[in-house]
Amino acid sequence: MDFSQITEVIVNFIKNEIEARKAESVVIGISGGIDSAVLAYLAVMALGKKRVLGLLMPDKDVTPLSDITDGLQVCNLLGIGYKKAEVNSPKQGFNKILERSENRVIEGNLVARIRMCILYYYAAMNSGLVLGSSNKTELFLGYFTKYGDGAADLLPLGDLYKTEIIGLGKYLEIPNAILDKKSSARLWTNQITEVELGLPFSQLDVVVDKLLDLQKNKVYNQISDYKSDFPGIDLQSVQRIQKLIVANQHKLSFPPLCKLPKGI
C-alpha cells in the first residue's frame, strides 16, 4: 500500500470536513492503542496541534497503567492539549440507580457510552467535532458499542482494515510500545480483541474483505462453495465471521423511520 498517499487522502478528508462543517476543533478519545494514536497524528497533520484535544478516559477497574502512559506519550509527542476524565464516578452513579447485570457486555457497553458522553461534552465546549477511531474490520464485524465508541461525527479510518492501520502507524513512526500492543476495547479486565473474535487480524481482515466482496456479488449465502478463497482458515471460523457481519449490519445504518402516507 502507498501509505504516503493514504495519509494525504485522510488528512485532506479531515481538513475539508472540518472546514465544510465550520468546526473550530476536533476531539479524540486517546486510548493508548494504535487506532487513536494514528488518528491523532493525522488530525494534527490536518489541523495543527492547537485544534486537536485528546481525552484520556480510563476505568480504574480495567485500564492498565501502560495505556495511560502510552496515551500521554502520544499527546506529548504531538504537543496537543489533553484532559483526563476517569469514568469510575459516573459508572458508580449509574450503578446506584440501575438494576445490576451479571452480563459483562452490558456493563462494558455502559462504560463505552459514558465515554461517548464525555467526548461530546468537550466537543460542544470547544465548538468541535468528535473524530472516531473505528476501523473497517471493527465496523463491519460490529465490534463496537452502538452509540458508544461507534458514535462519532467523522470516521477517518473507517475504510482501513486493522492490519493496514498498523502499517500506517509504522509509516507515521508511532511508538513501538503502541504498535506492538494487543488490541483491546478495555471494557473488562483481560479483554483481547483477537481472542474474542477468534482469529488474528492478519486472517480476520482477509476473511472480512472476501466476505464483503461475496456479498457485493450476491453469493453471500453460498460460502461453503468458496472454501478455497480462505486458505489456512477453517470454514467454521469463516461462517462465524459471516454471521457477525449479518447480525451487526443494523449498527451501520440510521434507525428505520416510520414513514406516514400523505394525507393521513
Secondary structure, 3 states (H helix, E strand, C coil): CCHHHHHHHHHHHHHHHHHHCCCCEEEEECCCCHHHHHHHHHHHHHHCHHHEEEEECCCCCCCCHHHHHHHHHHHHHHCCEEEECCCHHHHHHHHHHCCCCCCHHHHHHHHHHHHHHHHHHHHHHCCEEEECCCCHHHHHHCCCCCCCCCCCCECCCCCCCHHHHHHHHHHCCCCHHHHCCCCCCCCCCCCCHHHHHCCCHHHHHHHHHHHHHHHHCCCCCCHHHHHHHCCCCCHHHHHHHHHHHHHCHHHHCCCCCCCCCCCC
